[in-house]
Amino acid sequence: MIITQTTSRGPESPVQDASYMVTVPHVCPDVPALRRDPVVSSMCDLFTRPNPMRPDVVLDVRAELDLAVQMAACHVSQFFEWLPYHDGVLESVPTSPTERFEWLMARMLARHQQRRIHFQEALVARKLPLQEDLAVEVYELSEYAARPSSEQLLRLFPGML
Amino acid sequence: MVGSSPLPQWIAVRIISVTDGRSGHHELAPDRLVDVRRREARAAGERVGAEYEVWQFPDELPSSQPWRFAVQSFAKFDSLRLIDADTSNQ
């Protein structure tokens, strides 16, 4: 399965193109063609135009949030330098690793709050509690790649709601 | 915050950054930034036992693309303060 960042250009993105072309024998003769398309899904994005993202798969990731923030914290030049500079909050970045982790966690929780608002209907339909600590990942399945069955989906996204 | 890979052994995860991230920083020069971003990516991947590939495509806008002309044009507008989103430094 391939999980890709969403772009508003959708099907023109290299991942979308490649997900079909990987089954065509001679477009890239140095690798064998696959007999079937892979499953392709796109990551959470809150855009609304031209079409809002369709929440095909929802995961409750509260238990994984700490690890996700630890991974993000490895990208020092992004999360503690460039992005806060871009957002005009560079002065608020602490220096000690512990404080930085807490600072980044607060930023991530704010993003998850936006997700809770944006996908409220889908979360309620899945009986998720819309409380402050709820963190979710949301995926849309590409229509240009394999269409997995419900059983296959559950195997690819363990715990999906 | 310590420990080995949290992924089960039968799952292989590869994280790919299609571009090399050379453009997005207010201080670091592009060639240096590429190295920094590669190191950071490797560390993030190691945190979960995933391979992290960074492809060599630069994220600087190619001169043949209309986006680059648009950015050049917008930047001039901003310097002439025709886009007046922030008045605090006038």
gemmi code that builds the backbone of each chain (N, CA, C; Angstrom):
import gemmi

chains = {
    "A": [
        ("MET", (0.834, -1.193, 0.000), (0.000, 0.000, 0.000), (0.870, 1.245, 0.000)),
        ("ILE", (0.417, 2.255, -0.698), (1.138, 3.521, -0.761), (0.265, 4.593, -0.119)),
        ("ILE", (0.834, 5.345, 0.807), (0.120, 6.468, 1.417), (0.830, 7.728, 0.961)),
        ("THR", (0.091, 8.629, 0.349), (0.746, 9.790, -0.248), (0.184, 11.086, 0.312)),
        ("GLN", (1.016, 12.095, 0.281), (0.562, 13.432, 0.641), (-0.462, 13.869, -0.396)),
        ("THR", (-1.472, 14.562, 0.037), (-2.499, 15.017, -0.896), (-2.026, 16.260, -1.632)),
        ("THR", (-2.366, 16.343, -2.895), (-2.173, 17.609, -3.580), (-3.486, 17.959, -4.262)),
        ("SER", (-3.726, 19.229, -4.407), (-4.982, 19.634, -5.030), (-5.011, 19.211, -6.494)),
        ("ARG", (-3.824, 18.867, -7.017), (-3.794, 18.418, -8.410), (-4.097, 16.930, -8.530)),
        ("GLY", (-4.258, 16.294, -7.379), (-4.712, 14.911, -7.305), (-4.145, 13.977, -8.353)),
        ("PRO", (-4.957, 13.567, -9.311), (-4.543, 12.504, -10.225), (-3.324, 12.849, -11.073)),
        ("GLU", (-2.957, 14.110, -11.138), (-1.770, 14.430, -11.930), (-0.497, 14.221, -11.122)),
        ("SER", (-0.619, 13.931, -9.862), (0.580, 13.779, -9.061), (1.344, 12.532, -9.494)),
        ("PRO", (2.669, 12.535, -9.332), (3.463, 11.389, -9.765), (3.008, 10.077, -9.142)),
        ("VAL", (2.575, 10.116, -7.876), (2.158, 8.873, -7.225), (0.924, 8.301, -7.905)),
        ("GLN", (-0.035, 9.161, -8.186), (-1.263, 8.692, -8.835), (-0.955, 8.128, -10.216)),
        ("ASP", (-0.113, 8.836, -10.971), (0.241, 8.344, -12.298), (0.944, 7.003, -12.196)),
        ("ALA", (1.905, 6.921, -11.273), (2.709, 5.710, -11.158), (1.872, 4.522, -10.703)),
        ("SER", (0.797, 4.774, -9.932), (0.022, 3.663, -9.389), (-0.674, 2.887, -10.503)),
        ("TYR", (-0.977, 3.528, -11.606), (-1.488, 2.785, -12.759), (-0.334, 2.272, -13.626)),
        ("MET", (0.627, 3.145, -13.884), (1.669, 2.795, -14.856), (2.553, 1.643, -14.401)),
        ("VAL", (2.564, 1.365, -13.105), (3.394, 0.278, -12.597), (2.910, -1.086, -13.116)),
        ("THR", (1.706, -1.110, -13.695), (1.203, -2.365, -14.283), (1.449, -2.431, -15.788)),
        ("VAL", (2.013, -1.372, -16.369), (2.213, -1.324, -17.828), (3.647, -1.772, -18.134)),
        ("PRO", (3.800, -2.837, -18.927), (5.105, -3.505, -19.026), (6.272, -2.627, -19.483)),
        ("HIS", (6.080, -1.764, -20.465), (7.258, -1.153, -21.075), (7.450, 0.330, -20.769)),
        ("VAL", (6.668, 0.875, -19.828), (6.887, 2.296, -19.513), (8.176, 2.491, -18.727)),
        ("CYS", (8.617, 1.455, -18.047), (9.835, 1.543, -17.242), (10.496, 0.157, -17.283)),
        ("PRO", (11.193, -0.136, -18.409), (11.640, -1.512, -18.677), (12.644, -2.056, -17.663)),
        ("ASP", (13.234, -1.201, -16.827), (14.236, -1.721, -15.890), (13.624, -2.369, -14.647)),
        ("VAL", (12.299, -2.294, -14.484), (11.660, -3.027, -13.379), (10.485, -3.832, -13.939)),
        ("PRO", (10.209, -5.012, -13.344), (9.085, -5.815, -13.839), (7.755, -5.137, -13.513)),
        ("ALA", (6.807, -5.235, -14.450), (5.480, -4.656, -14.209), (4.730, -5.498, -13.185)),
        ("LEU", (3.942, -4.829, -12.340), (3.081, -5.551, -11.399), (1.850, -6.055, -12.142)),
        ("ARG", (1.280, -7.157, -11.659), (0.052, -7.671, -12.278), (-1.172, -6.883, -11.798)),
        ("ARG", (-1.075, -6.281, -10.598), (-2.229, -5.533, -10.073), (-1.780, -4.178, -9.552)),
        ("ASP", (-2.674, -3.210, -9.593), (-2.386, -1.902, -9.004), (-2.212, -2.042, -7.498)),
        ("PRO", (-1.354, -1.250, -6.886), (-1.330, -1.205, -5.422), (-2.518, -0.378, -4.905)),
        ("VAL", (-2.772, -0.485, -3.610), (-3.740, 0.414, -2.969), (-3.020, 1.732, -2.708)),
        ("VAL", (-3.660, 2.828, -3.062), (-3.070, 4.142, -2.830), (-4.051, 4.963, -1.997)),
        ("SER", (-3.560, 5.560, -0.937), (-4.439, 6.426, -0.148), (-3.710, 7.732, 0.141)),
        ("SER", (-4.488, 8.786, 0.311), (-3.855, 10.071, 0.572), (-4.057, 10.478, 2.023)),
        ("MET", (-3.065, 11.227, 2.509), (-3.041, 11.625, 3.909), (-4.023, 12.760, 4.178)),
        ("CYS", (-4.231, 13.004, 5.454), (-5.204, 14.005, 5.896), (-4.877, 15.400, 5.373)),
        ("ASP", (-5.885, 16.056, 4.844), (-5.730, 17.434, 4.400), (-7.077, 18.119, 4.600)),
        ("LEU", (-7.047, 19.372, 5.003), (-8.303, 20.042, 5.346), (-8.811, 20.950, 4.230)),
        ("PHE", (-8.288, 20.786, 3.029), (-8.766, 21.634, 1.927), (-10.238, 21.335, 1.638)),
        ("THR", (-10.915, 22.300, 1.044), (-12.326, 22.088, 0.687), (-12.583, 22.263, -0.798)),
        ("ARG", (-11.598, 22.790, -1.538), (-11.779, 22.980, -2.971), (-10.637, 22.337, -3.732)),
        ("PRO", (-10.877, 21.767, -4.896), (-12.186, 21.686, -5.547), (-13.150, 20.731, -4.837)),
        ("ASN", (-12.629, 19.745, -4.115), (-13.502, 18.850, -3.366), (-12.889, 18.596, -2.005)),
        ("PRO", (-13.715, 18.582, -0.959), (-13.150, 18.211, 0.343), (-12.723, 16.746, 0.321)),
        ("MET", (-11.737, 16.435, 1.142), (-11.263, 15.061, 1.238), (-12.372, 14.154, 1.775)),
        ("ARG", (-12.466, 12.959, 1.218), (-13.468, 11.988, 1.652), (-12.840, 11.081, 2.714)),
        ("PRO", (-13.358, 11.076, 3.938), (-12.722, 10.278, 4.993), (-13.077, 8.795, 4.895)),
        ("ASP", (-12.408, 8.081, 3.983), (-12.702, 6.653, 3.796), (-12.241, 5.833, 4.992)),
        ("VAL", (-11.091, 6.227, 5.535), (-10.520, 5.486, 6.656), (-10.232, 6.471, 7.783)),
        ("VAL", (-10.683, 6.145, 8.983), (-10.395, 6.980, 10.155), (-9.714, 6.107, 11.206)),
        ("LEU", (-8.605, 6.589, 11.726), (-7.903, 5.872, 12.796), (-7.815, 6.767, 14.029)),
        ("ASP", (-8.098, 6.182, 15.162), (-7.875, 6.876, 16.435), (-6.398, 6.682, 16.787)),
        ("VAL", (-5.620, 7.763, 16.785), (-4.163, 7.629, 16.960), (-3.672, 8.238, 18.279)),
        ("ARG", (-4.571, 8.333, 19.244), (-4.149, 8.892, 20.535), (-2.934, 8.155, 21.099)),
        ("ALA", (-2.938, 6.821, 20.943), (-1.848, 6.032, 21.526), (-0.529, 6.236, 20.774)),
        ("GLU", (-0.603, 6.710, 19.521), (0.603, 6.866, 18.711), (1.103, 8.307, 18.657)),
        ("LEU", (0.351, 9.218, 19.290), (0.672, 10.638, 19.126), (2.064, 10.992, 19.657)),
        ("ASP", (2.424, 10.430, 20.791), (3.743, 10.700, 21.356), (4.851, 10.338, 20.377)),
        ("LEU", (4.724, 9.164, 19.783), (5.732, 8.697, 18.839), (5.769, 9.592, 17.593)),
        ("ALA", (4.584, 9.988, 17.130), (4.526, 10.859, 15.955), (5.226, 12.188, 16.229)),
        ("VAL", (5.048, 12.707, 17.440), (5.704, 13.977, 17.785), (7.213, 13.774, 17.921)),
        ("GLN", (7.612, 12.624, 18.455), (9.050, 12.319, 18.523), (9.663, 12.282, 17.131)),
        ("MET", (8.946, 11.669, 16.172), (9.458, 11.630, 14.795), (9.544, 13.030, 14.204)),
        ("ALA", (8.478, 13.809, 14.401), (8.476, 15.174, 13.874), (9.626, 15.980, 14.476)),
        ("ALA", (9.888, 15.739, 15.759), (10.942, 16.495, 16.447), (12.329, 16.208, 15.869)),
        ("CYS", (12.480, 15.062, 15.187), (13.760, 14.783, 14.511), (14.002, 15.781, 13.368)),
        ("HIS", (12.932, 16.300, 12.789), (13.056, 17.265, 11.679), (13.248, 18.667, 12.275)),
        ("VAL", (14.385, 18.846, 12.922), (14.655, 20.079, 13.664), (14.529, 21.320, 12.776)),
        ("SER", (15.154, 21.269, 11.589), (15.176, 22.464, 10.735), (13.786, 22.825, 10.215)),
        ("GLN", (12.874, 21.850, 10.249), (11.501, 22.142, 9.842), (10.678, 22.658, 11.018)),
        ("PHE", (10.562, 21.779, 12.054), (9.563, 22.042, 13.082), (9.998, 23.055, 14.140)),
        ("PHE", (11.315, 23.228, 14.311), (11.774, 24.185, 15.332), (12.433, 25.417, 14.722)),
        ("GLU", (12.567, 25.454, 13.395), (13.229, 26.611, 12.770), (12.347, 27.222, 11.672)),
        ("TRP", (12.245, 26.520, 10.549), (11.593, 27.116, 9.396), (10.095, 27.371, 9.592)),
        ("LEU", (9.360, 26.335, 10.039), (7.905, 26.516, 10.148), (7.519, 27.569, 11.198)),
        ("PRO", (8.141, 27.565, 12.403), (7.815, 28.658, 13.342), (8.251, 30.030, 12.818)),
        ("TYR", (9.368, 30.079, 12.075), (9.755, 31.349, 11.446), (8.654, 31.803, 10.485)),
        ("HIS", (8.216, 30.848, 9.650), (7.191, 31.149, 8.653), (5.897, 31.616, 9.311)),
        ("ASP", (5.567, 30.993, 10.447), (4.322, 31.323, 11.141), (4.471, 32.505, 12.095)),
        ("GLY", (5.687, 33.069, 12.169), (5.895, 34.235, 13.021), (5.940, 33.923, 14.505)),
        ("VAL", (6.276, 32.670, 14.863), (6.323, 32.306, 16.283), (7.690, 31.761, 16.694)),
        ("LEU", (8.727, 32.138, 15.943), (10.069, 31.599, 16.199), (10.537, 31.871, 17.625)),
        ("GLU", (10.156, 33.035, 18.165), (10.600, 33.393, 19.524), (9.990, 32.474, 20.588)),
        ("SER", (8.914, 31.805, 20.243), (8.247, 30.952, 21.236), (8.869, 29.565, 21.315)),
        ("VAL", (9.837, 29.252, 20.436), (10.440, 27.913, 20.435), (11.423, 27.795, 21.601)),
        ("PRO", (11.210, 26.835, 22.502), (12.135, 26.663, 23.629), (13.452, 26.030, 23.174)),
        ("THR", (14.417, 25.941, 24.087), (15.718, 25.380, 23.703), (15.929, 23.960, 24.233)),
        ("SER", (15.402, 23.641, 25.391), (15.663, 22.302, 25.939), (14.795, 21.268, 25.221)),
        ("PRO", (15.323, 20.042, 25.040), (14.583, 18.991, 24.324), (13.211, 18.696, 24.938)),
        ("THR", (13.127, 18.664, 26.258), (11.845, 18.356, 26.899), (10.815, 19.429, 26.603)),
        ("GLU", (11.256, 20.696, 26.754), (10.317, 21.788, 26.483), (9.940, 21.844, 25.012)),
        ("ARG", (10.900, 21.525, 24.143), (10.602, 21.505, 22.709), (9.548, 20.455, 22.379)),
        ("PHE", (9.678, 19.285, 23.028), (8.704, 18.219, 22.797), (7.309, 18.696, 23.195)),
        ("GLU", (7.202, 19.318, 24.354), (5.895, 19.804, 24.815), (5.349, 20.880, 23.881)),
        ("TRP", (6.245, 21.753, 23.423), (5.851, 22.841, 22.514), (5.298, 22.273, 21.210)),
        ("LEU", (6.016, 21.256, 20.677), (5.586, 20.656, 19.413), (4.292, 19.864, 19.603)),
        ("MET", (4.177, 19.200, 20.747), (2.952, 18.460, 21.054), (1.750, 19.408, 21.063)),
        ("ALA", (1.921, 20.588, 21.636), (0.818, 21.558, 21.663), (0.430, 21.974, 20.244)),
        ("ARG", (1.450, 22.165, 19.392), (1.156, 22.524, 17.993), (0.404, 21.393, 17.295)),
        ("MET", (0.834, 20.157, 17.556), (0.182, 19.003, 16.921), (-1.258, 18.857, 17.411)),
        ("LEU", (-1.456, 19.061, 18.717), (-2.809, 18.940, 19.260), (-3.733, 19.990, 18.645)),
        ("ALA", (-3.174, 21.167, 18.369), (-3.972, 22.211, 17.723), (-4.388, 21.765, 16.314)),
        ("ARG", (-3.475, 21.068, 15.622), (-3.820, 20.560, 14.288), (-4.899, 19.491, 14.384)),
        ("HIS", (-4.789, 18.647, 15.405), (-5.803, 17.604, 15.562), (-7.154, 18.197, 15.935)),
        ("GLN", (-7.135, 19.321, 16.638), (-8.402, 19.984, 16.938), (-9.077, 20.461, 15.642)),
        ("GLN", (-8.252, 21.004, 14.725), (-8.815, 21.413, 13.431), (-9.416, 20.211, 12.705)),
        ("ARG", (-8.727, 19.082, 12.794), (-9.253, 17.872, 12.157), (-10.582, 17.462, 12.777)),
        ("ARG", (-10.658, 17.548, 14.121), (-11.901, 17.148, 14.794), (-13.072, 17.997, 14.311)),
        ("ILE", (-12.803, 19.285, 14.097), (-13.874, 20.165, 13.629), (-14.211, 19.843, 12.173)),
        ("HIS", (-13.172, 19.706, 11.367), (-13.354, 19.503, 9.925), (-14.096, 18.201, 9.630)),
        ("PHE", (-13.734, 17.137, 10.345), (-14.302, 15.816, 10.061), (-15.332, 15.397, 11.105)),
        ("GLN", (-15.931, 16.379, 11.770), (-16.836, 16.094, 12.885), (-17.895, 15.044, 12.525)),
        ("GLU", (-18.510, 15.237, 11.348), (-19.587, 14.338, 10.945), (-19.097, 12.882, 10.867)),
        ("ALA", (-17.932, 12.691, 10.249), (-17.392, 11.335, 10.103), (-17.004, 10.749, 11.449)),
        ("LEU", (-16.514, 11.591, 12.339), (-16.101, 11.091, 13.662), (-17.316, 10.696, 14.496)),
        ("VAL", (-18.350, 11.517, 14.428), (-19.577, 11.201, 15.171), (-20.197, 9.910, 14.628)),
        ("ALA", (-20.197, 9.773, 13.301), (-20.756, 8.562, 12.693), (-20.010, 7.318, 13.154)),
        ("ARG", (-18.741, 7.494, 13.485), (-17.936, 6.355, 13.965), (-17.901, 6.281, 15.488)),
        ("LYS", (-18.749, 7.064, 16.106), (-18.909, 7.054, 17.566), (-17.624, 7.417, 18.308)),
        ("LEU", (-16.827, 8.287, 17.718), (-15.625, 8.755, 18.407), (-15.987, 9.939, 19.302)),
        ("PRO", (-15.440, 9.991, 20.507), (-15.748, 11.101, 21.397), (-15.009, 12.362, 20.940)),
        ("LEU", (-15.734, 13.453, 20.745), (-15.101, 14.669, 20.221), (-14.423, 15.456, 21.340)),
        ("GLN", (-13.695, 14.762, 22.178), (-13.052, 15.455, 23.297), (-11.682, 15.970, 22.912)),
        ("GLU", (-11.125, 16.778, 23.814), (-9.924, 17.536, 23.468), (-8.712, 16.688, 23.131)),
        ("ASP", (-8.628, 15.497, 23.721), (-7.417, 14.713, 23.474), (-7.566, 13.767, 22.286)),
        ("LEU", (-8.701, 13.841, 21.578), (-8.879, 12.939, 20.442), (-7.947, 13.334, 19.295)),
        ("ALA", (-7.161, 12.387, 18.836), (-6.269, 12.613, 17.696), (-6.601, 11.563, 16.646)),
        ("VAL", (-6.792, 12.004, 15.422), (-7.167, 11.060, 14.365), (-6.287, 11.218, 13.137)),
        ("GLU", (-6.095, 10.113, 12.447), (-5.568, 10.158, 11.088), (-6.716, 9.786, 10.167)),
        ("VAL", (-6.763, 10.459, 9.027), (-7.847, 10.268, 8.077), (-7.226, 10.026, 6.698)),
        ("TYR", (-7.759, 9.065, 5.982), (-7.219, 8.745, 4.659), (-8.344, 8.660, 3.631)),
        ("GLU", (-8.018, 9.056, 2.413), (-8.940, 8.852, 1.290), (-8.313, 7.862, 0.329)),
        ("LEU", (-9.102, 6.893, -0.120), (-8.585, 5.896, -1.057), (-8.644, 6.448, -2.468)),
        ("SER", (-7.565, 6.251, -3.195), (-7.510, 6.750, -4.560), (-8.411, 5.932, -5.473)),
        ("GLU", (-9.124, 6.633, -6.337), (-9.969, 5.942, -7.309), (-9.149, 5.505, -8.523)),
        ("TYR", (-7.884, 5.881, -8.542), (-7.041, 5.562, -9.702), (-6.159, 4.351, -9.430)),
        ("ALA", (-6.385, 3.679, -8.309), (-5.551, 2.527, -7.955), (-6.469, 1.383, -7.534)),
        ("ALA", (-5.904, 0.366, -6.875), (-6.695, -0.808, -6.509), (-7.837, -0.429, -5.569)),
        ("ARG", (-8.964, -1.128, -5.708), (-10.114, -0.943, -4.806), (-10.142, -2.119, -3.831)),
        ("PRO", (-9.650, -1.925, -2.621), (-9.593, -3.044, -1.684), (-10.976, -3.409, -1.141)),
        ("SER", (-11.154, -4.683, -0.806), (-12.379, -5.131, -0.136), (-12.333, -4.656, 1.315)),
        ("SER", (-13.455, -4.794, 2.033), (-13.459, -4.370, 3.444), (-12.471, -5.191, 4.256)),
        ("GLU", (-12.337, -6.482, 3.922), (-11.387, -7.328, 4.656), (-9.954, -6.858, 4.400)),
        ("GLN", (-9.660, -6.564, 3.139), (-8.307, -6.085, 2.816), (-8.016, -4.750, 3.490)),
        ("LEU", (-9.035, -3.898, 3.524), (-8.854, -2.585, 4.168), (-8.509, -2.740, 5.643)),
        ("LEU", (-9.207, -3.650, 6.305), (-8.953, -3.860, 7.734), (-7.536, -4.388, 7.979)),
        ("ARG", (-7.036, -5.146, 7.009), (-5.675, -5.663, 7.146), (-4.656, -4.525, 6.931)),
        ("LEU", (-4.969, -3.633, 5.985), (-4.048, -2.530, 5.689), (-4.101, -1.437, 6.758)),
        ("PHE", (-5.285, -1.232, 7.326), (-5.451, -0.198, 8.358), (-5.997, -0.849, 9.625)),
        ("PRO", (-5.150, -1.577, 10.357), (-5.664, -2.246, 11.562), (-6.296, -1.230, 12.510)),
        ("GLY", (-7.474, -1.546, 13.015), (-8.149, -0.648, 13.942), (-8.961, 0.438, 13.260)),
        ("MET", (-9.107, 0.362, 11.934), (-9.855, 1.434, 11.250), (-11.307, 1.462, 11.709)),
        ("LEU", (-11.852, 2.680, 11.749), (-13.218, 2.846, 12.245), (-14.169, 3.155, 11.099)),
    ],
    "B": [
        ("MET", (10.390, 7.556, 25.919), (10.843, 8.114, 24.643), (12.028, 7.337, 24.079)),
        ("VAL", (12.346, 6.223, 24.702), (13.407, 5.394, 24.139), (12.846, 4.015, 23.827)),
        ("GLY", (13.581, 3.260, 23.052), (13.123, 1.917, 22.745), (13.411, 1.582, 21.304)),
        ("SER", (13.216, 0.316, 20.963), (13.495, -0.112, 19.599), (12.269, 0.147, 18.730)),
        ("SER", (12.326, -0.368, 17.519), (11.265, -0.119, 16.563), (9.910, -0.574, 17.089)),
        ("PRO", (8.886, 0.298, 17.041), (7.555, -0.116, 17.481), (6.803, -0.888, 16.395)),
        ("LEU", (7.381, -1.026, 15.209), (6.678, -1.735, 14.137), (6.906, -3.237, 14.256)),
        ("PRO", (5.853, -4.041, 14.012), (6.059, -5.491, 13.959), (7.043, -5.828, 12.834)),
        ("GLN", (7.778, -6.932, 13.017), (8.839, -7.254, 12.050), (8.319, -7.527, 10.653)),
        ("TRP", (7.065, -7.993, 10.545), (6.562, -8.343, 9.211), (6.075, -7.120, 8.422)),
        ("ILE", (6.127, -5.952, 9.054), (5.741, -4.740, 8.324), (6.991, -3.980, 7.913)),
        ("ALA", (7.103, -3.682, 6.633), (8.212, -2.860, 6.157), (7.644, -1.511, 5.735)),
        ("VAL", (8.166, -0.441, 6.306), (7.681, 0.891, 5.973), (8.808, 1.681, 5.331)),
        ("ARG", (8.505, 2.268, 4.196), (9.471, 3.160, 3.567), (8.832, 4.542, 3.440)),
        ("ILE", (9.512, 5.530, 3.981), (9.024, 6.907, 3.883), (9.822, 7.584, 2.775)),
        ("ILE", (9.146, 8.264, 1.890), (9.839, 8.903, 0.762), (9.534, 10.386, 0.735)),
        ("SER", (10.584, 11.170, 0.641), (10.413, 12.582, 0.353), (10.810, 12.771, -1.102)),
        ("VAL", (9.858, 13.178, -1.925), (10.127, 13.257, -3.368), (11.116, 14.378, -3.673)),
        ("THR", (11.017, 15.471, -2.948), (11.962, 16.572, -3.170), (12.987, 16.604, -2.042)),
        ("ASP", (14.094, 17.297, -2.292), (15.191, 17.277, -1.321), (15.094, 18.386, -0.270)),
        ("GLY", (14.061, 19.201, -0.344), (13.802, 20.182, 0.708), (14.782, 21.338, 0.767)),
        ("ARG", (15.462, 21.619, -0.354), (16.545, 22.615, -0.336), (16.053, 24.052, -0.173)),
        ("SER", (14.761, 24.271, -0.390), (14.307, 25.665, -0.497), (13.712, 26.241, 0.787)),
        ("GLY", (13.229, 25.378, 1.677), (12.425, 25.883, 2.785), (13.181, 26.186, 4.060)),
        ("HIS", (13.967, 27.238, 4.059), (14.588, 27.683, 5.310), (14.989, 29.146, 5.173)),
        ("HIS", (14.874, 29.887, 6.283), (15.133, 31.322, 6.256), (16.607, 31.648, 6.433)),
        ("GLU", (17.434, 30.689, 6.875), (18.864, 30.970, 7.103), (19.790, 30.022, 6.341)),
        ("LEU", (19.490, 28.746, 6.357), (20.403, 27.764, 5.768), (20.375, 27.807, 4.243)),
        ("ALA", (21.559, 27.762, 3.650), (21.674, 27.781, 2.191), (21.243, 26.422, 1.626)),
        ("PRO", (20.712, 26.422, 0.400), (20.132, 25.197, -0.167), (21.026, 23.958, -0.091)),
        ("ASP", (22.280, 24.040, -0.516), (23.109, 22.827, -0.532), (23.343, 22.284, 0.871)),
        ("ARG", (23.518, 23.174, 1.816), (23.699, 22.743, 3.213), (22.393, 22.166, 3.752)),
        ("LEU", (21.289, 22.811, 3.387), (19.980, 22.374, 3.887), (19.653, 20.950, 3.431)),
        ("VAL", (20.064, 20.603, 2.207), (19.804, 19.249, 1.706), (20.434, 18.220, 2.634)),
        ("ASP", (21.683, 18.459, 3.055), (22.367, 17.521, 3.961), (21.667, 17.448, 5.312)),
        ("VAL", (21.310, 18.617, 5.839), (20.633, 18.661, 7.145), (19.325, 17.880, 7.082)),
        ("ARG", (18.558, 18.126, 6.026), (17.246, 17.476, 5.907), (17.391, 15.967, 5.757)),
        ("ARG", (18.421, 15.517, 5.049), (18.662, 14.071, 4.902), (18.964, 13.438, 6.252)),
        ("ARG", (19.812, 14.089, 7.038), (20.153, 13.563, 8.368), (18.914, 13.501, 9.263)),
        ("GLU", (18.132, 14.566, 9.231), (16.928, 14.607, 10.062), (15.941, 13.515, 9.639)),
        ("ALA", (15.828, 13.314, 8.333), (14.909, 12.296, 7.815), (15.344, 10.912, 8.277)),
        ("ARG", (16.657, 10.650, 8.206), (17.161, 9.345, 8.630), (16.831, 9.111, 10.104)),
        ("ALA", (17.043, 10.137, 10.916), (16.764, 10.008, 12.355), (15.289, 9.722, 12.599)),
        ("ALA", (14.417, 10.398, 11.864), (12.970, 10.185, 12.046), (12.593, 8.767, 11.657)),
        ("GLY", (13.151, 8.280, 10.551), (12.871, 6.912, 10.116), (13.342, 5.896, 11.137)),
        ("GLU", (14.559, 6.128, 11.653), (15.117, 5.186, 12.636), (14.258, 5.103, 13.895)),
        ("ARG", (13.590, 6.196, 14.195), (12.754, 6.217, 15.400), (11.686, 5.126, 15.378)),
        ("VAL", (11.202, 4.772, 14.151), (10.174, 3.723, 14.046), (10.658, 2.525, 13.232)),
        ("GLY", (11.944, 2.472, 12.952), (12.461, 1.336, 12.185), (12.051, 1.359, 10.725)),
        ("ALA", (11.826, 2.555, 10.194), (11.452, 2.678, 8.780), (12.633, 3.232, 7.982)),
        ("GLU", (12.693, 2.811, 6.720), (13.702, 3.362, 5.826), (13.181, 4.715, 5.315)),
        ("TYR", (14.015, 5.731, 5.331), (13.573, 7.054, 4.862), (14.414, 7.443, 3.659)),
        ("GLU", (13.765, 7.476, 2.495), (14.464, 7.849, 1.254), (14.182, 9.300, 0.934)),
        ("VAL", (15.223, 10.032, 0.573), (15.014, 11.396, 0.078), (15.468, 11.421, -1.381)),
        ("TRP", (14.544, 11.669, -2.281), (14.898, 11.708, -3.710), (15.576, 13.033, -4.033)),
        ("GLN", (16.182, 13.077, -5.189), (17.074, 14.206, -5.471), (16.380, 15.384, -6.147)),
        ("PHE", (15.058, 15.321, -6.294), (14.400, 16.404, -7.020), (14.395, 17.691, -6.188)),
        ("PRO", (14.990, 18.745, -6.721), (15.010, 20.000, -5.962), (13.611, 20.603, -5.879)),
        ("ASP", (13.308, 21.251, -4.756), (11.991, 21.892, -4.665), (12.044, 23.374, -5.053)),
        ("GLU", (13.209, 23.790, -5.572), (13.247, 25.131, -6.169), (12.394, 25.102, -7.437)),
        ("LEU", (11.652, 26.175, -7.677), (10.783, 26.190, -8.853), (11.624, 26.290, -10.128)),
        ("PRO", (11.387, 25.409, -11.111), (12.170, 25.471, -12.346), (11.860, 26.749, -13.126)),
        ("SER", (12.901, 27.286, -13.779), (12.712, 28.566, -14.492), (11.764, 28.408, -15.670)),
        ("SER", (11.535, 27.164, -16.097), (10.649, 26.962, -17.247), (9.176, 26.930, -16.834)),
        ("GLN", (8.905, 27.002, -15.531), (7.528, 26.840, -15.081), (6.864, 28.188, -14.785)),
        ("PRO", (5.581, 28.299, -15.095), (4.892, 29.563, -14.843), (4.842, 29.949, -13.364)),
        ("TRP", (4.906, 28.960, -12.459), (4.863, 29.300, -11.028), (6.015, 30.222, -10.653)),
        ("ARG", (7.172, 29.972, -11.268), (8.340, 30.772, -10.924), (8.106, 32.232, -11.330)),
        ("PHE", (7.523, 32.406, -12.515), (7.200, 33.770, -12.947), (6.207, 34.401, -11.981)),
        ("ALA", (5.251, 33.614, -11.529), (4.240, 34.140, -10.601), (4.895, 34.576, -9.297)),
        ("VAL", (5.812, 33.726, -8.770), (6.481, 34.078, -7.516), (7.311, 35.341, -7.690)),
        ("GLN", (8.050, 35.441, -8.800), (8.858, 36.642, -9.057), (7.973, 37.879, -9.099)),
        ("SER", (6.853, 37.716, -9.760), (5.940, 38.843, -9.900), (5.355, 39.256, -8.555)),
        ("PHE", (4.921, 38.269, -7.765), (4.328, 38.562, -6.455), (5.357, 39.213, -5.537)),
        ("ALA", (6.596, 38.717, -5.600), (7.643, 39.257, -4.729), (7.854, 40.738, -5.008)),
        ("LYS", (7.780, 41.121, -6.273), (7.927, 42.541, -6.618), (6.755, 43.351, -6.078)),
        ("PHE", (5.573, 42.763, -6.188), (4.401, 43.452, -5.652), (4.608, 43.755, -4.176)),
        ("ASP", (5.104, 42.729, -3.451), (5.251, 42.872, -2.015), (6.242, 43.982, -1.692)),
        ("SER", (7.364, 44.035, -2.462), (8.372, 45.048, -2.175), (7.829, 46.438, -2.456)),
        ("LEU", (6.865, 46.534, -3.326), (6.253, 47.839, -3.610), (5.082, 48.118, -2.663)),
        ("ARG", (4.871, 47.183, -1.743), (3.804, 47.291, -0.750), (2.436, 47.477, -1.388)),
        ("LEU", (2.285, 46.838, -2.527), (0.965, 46.868, -3.146), (0.071, 45.794, -2.530)),
        ("ILE", (0.736, 44.758, -1.972), (-0.017, 43.810, -1.139), (0.214, 44.226, 0.294)),
        ("ASP", (-0.825, 44.640, 0.955), (-0.668, 45.305, 2.228), (-1.245, 44.457, 3.356)),
        ("ALA", (-0.731, 43.220, 3.469), (-1.273, 42.330, 4.489), (-0.744, 42.676, 5.862)),
        ("ASP", (0.475, 43.217, 5.914), (1.101, 43.474, 7.218), (1.615, 44.913, 7.217)),
        ("THR", (1.026, 45.750, 8.033), (1.415, 47.155, 8.046), (2.378, 47.467, 9.193)),
        ("SER", (2.709, 46.420, 9.973), (3.458, 46.689, 11.209), (4.876, 47.167, 10.940)),
        ("ASN", (5.461, 46.845, 9.760), (6.847, 47.244, 9.520), (6.947, 48.401, 8.523)),
        ("GLN", (5.882, 49.142, 8.362), (5.942, 50.268, 7.423), (6.494, 51.511, 8.095)),
    ],
}
model = gemmi.Model(1)
for chain_id, residues in chains.items():
    chain = gemmi.Chain(chain_id)
    for i, (resn, *xyz) in enumerate(residues, 1):
        res = gemmi.Residue()
        res.name, res.seqid = resn, gemmi.SeqId(i, " ")
        for name, pos in zip(("N", "CA", "C"), xyz):
            atom = gemmi.Atom()
            atom.name, atom.element = name, gemmi.Element(name[0])
            atom.pos, atom.b_iso = gemmi.Position(*pos), 0.0
            res.add_atom(atom)
        chain.add_residue(res)
    model.add_chain(chain)
structure = gemmi.Structure()
structure.add_model(model)
structure.setup_entities()
